[in-house]
Amino acid sequence: MDYIKYHYDELLKLLITISSESKIQLEAHGIGNAEEEMATDLLTHFIEYKDELISAELITIDHAKAISEIDSFFSSHDNDEDESFWSGIETHPDWDILRRMAESVLLLMEKDNLTIKISIKNTTSWFSNNITCQEIGIDLVEKYT
């Protein structure tokens, strides 16, 4: 059961990240491709554990349907014509649609009182001064604390 709670918390963090402005999305994912990482994280924390999340009563069937729509939206961009989507988190208009979708899911789940706190620790690799390592911590926090 603890692993399901872990995936639930990570799902909440992800939904908050998807609902956030691009600056926060990029910060939460650090070095790399935030667009692809959010889609992959949805597979990892929701698609893989959807049934268990429902069984544990952490999400309802209605929540799962709404979150699945976000996954479908990502999947609808899995073609060569949508290259600009996968590199356009700051400019592509479909990212605004995704942000609103995630915001609606958080409202539906009654989790719109939560936000994320991001902490980043950059260190230079011990074996090469040209490589930076990032440790990114993301915590769930209440908006009004």
C-alpha angles and dihedrals in degrees: 000000000000091000090054091052088050091054091045092053091046089049090053091049089049094049089050090048093049090049092051130091117272094258091062093042091054092045092050092054100038118185109016140042109318092187094059094038092057091052091048092047089054089056091047099047103028116019094044094048105028095117093046092048089053093044091051088051091236090124132019128228088257090054090049092051092051093047090047088058088060089051090049090050090054090046092051087065095055097110137089094258092063098061089120090059093056092051101030107076090138099044114018110103093219090069088065088054090051091049091054092046091053091045090053091050091051089051091049090050090047089237097118088111090071131085135168133255113209123203121185128194116189119194132175114239115258091227100045133023088208096067123077121197121204129204110193121191121192120190130185112237135170114259095231102049 
